[in-house]
Amino acid sequence: RAALHAAIRREWSVARPLVLFGESQGGCCAIDAALTSRLPVHAIATYAMRYSSTPERAVRAGPPVHVFHSRTDAVIPYALARASLARTDVRWWVVDNLSHATVDGSFEAFLHHALERVAARIPNEIKNI
């Protein structure tokens, strides 16, 4: 966490907000960093959950964290992920019929669609980064 927070402090500016993205373990890192950073950081995570060390009720003034998860995920079960994030400031998106380790191109199509849906909620200055 300390290394990621240091990178956020180094890279963040009002003129260039940060958007963190992670899938699975990387998504857990993105969620943790966004919920614990003192700077307003956007985060988009897929197939992820809250680390046990991430505060359940992190107080943050930043933008929402977007989490995409499938009810059919066998690696990080949906119910576990949902329960781990129940008290956090996240926007939850359910995506069915997509497995945790999709390699047939459907994940890329999903990600494109998901980013389009989230983009409407992210300030215009970030969309063109």
N, C-alpha and C positions, 0 to 999 in steps of 0.2 A: 504494500500500500504506500509506503513512504516514497519508493522510487517512482511510482505512478503519479503521486501528488507532486513530486518535484518536477516531473515532466510537464504536468498541467500548469504549474506556476511559471515554468520557463516558456511555454508555448502560448498561453492564454493572453488575450488582450481584448479590450472592448471592441476594437475594430475587426478582430478576427476570432470570434467565439469558437470553441472546440466542440466537436461532436465525436464522442467515443463510440465505437462499434465493436461488438464481440459476439462470437458464437460459442455456445457451450461454456467451457472454462473461461474463455476470453470474455464471454457475456457476463459471467459472474464478476470478473475483474472490472468491467465497464460499469456494472451496477454499483459495486462497492465504491469505486472511485467517484462516481457521480453523487452518490448519497452521502459521502463523507468529505467531499471537497469543500473548501471554503469559497471557492470561485464557482460561478454559475456555469456548469458543464452539461451539455446535452448528452444523452446516452441512448443507444439503441442496442438491445440485446436479444439474441434468439437462443432458445433452448437453454435457459439459464435460471439460476435461483440465487437467493441471498446467502452469502457466507454466514456461518454462525457468528463470526466476529463483527459483521456489519450491524450497526445499531438498528433495531427494529423501527424505532421512531426517530430516525435522523431528522434533525431540524435543518431545513435548507430553503434558501430563497431562490434557488435556481430553477431552470426549466424542467419539465417532467422527464422522467426516465420512461422509455417505451420498451416493453418486454413482449416479445412474440413467442408463443409456445403452442405445441400441438397436444391435444388430448391423447394422441396415440404414441407419444414419445416413450420409448422403453428405456432410455438411458437416464434421463432425469424425469421421473414420472410427473405428469401434469399436476396432480393433487399435491405432491411435495413442493413443487415450484410455486404453485399458487399459495399454499400455506406459508411458505417461507417469506413471501412478499406481501402478505395480507395487511401488515401494519405499516408498510412503507409507502412513500409518495411515488407510485409508479402508475403508468397507464398500461393496462393489460389488453393484449390482442390475442385472440384465439385463432389459430391456423390449423385446420384439420387436414388429414390426408397428406402429411409431409413428415417423413421420418427424420430422425436426428442426424443421420449421416447420408443424406441424399447425394447421389453422384450422377444422376441422369439428366441434370440441367434444370430440374424443377425447382431446386433451391434458388438458383439464380433468378428464375422467373418470379418466385415468391418474393425474394428480396427486393427486386425492382418494384413489384406491386406494393410491398410494405413501405418502402421509402416514399413512394408517391402518396400513400395515405398519410404518412407522418409529416411529409413536407408541408402540408397545409397548416400544420401546427407549429412549424419552426419559422422563426423570423426570416424575412426575405434576404437579409444580408448573409445568412448562412447557406442558403440554397445554391449559391453560385460559387462556392469554394471548390 
